[in-house]
Amino acid sequence: IVTLPILTGGLLMLVLDLHLNTQFYDASFNGDPVLYQHLFWFFGHPEVYIIILPAFGVISQALSTSAGKSVFGGPTMILAMGCITVLGALVWAHHMMTVGLETDTRAFFSAITMM
């Protein structure tokens, strides 16, 4: 939900580039073609983790129901899912190591990715 406006803004800028001749992504007019990749991965990377979270819940409930016991560490599991969401939103740029990010930026995203 937090990253969807970022994708919407990136797609709006793309439509403006195509139909109104703006130069958000055109490098020949001082635009930044890598900006679209940043905006897309800022949305797309957390989405991968968000898609798996309901499966975690379904599997844990199915296992607890079939075993006839409550979920072991339920609050801890919910906290872990929240941490997965936050970390998923922080590591989008590890998909962009080949586009010429600065060294300190690559080091930051590499360190966050290894967490």
Helices and strands as residue ranges (DSSP letters): H 4-19, G 27-29, H 33-67, H 74-90, G 92-96, H 103-114
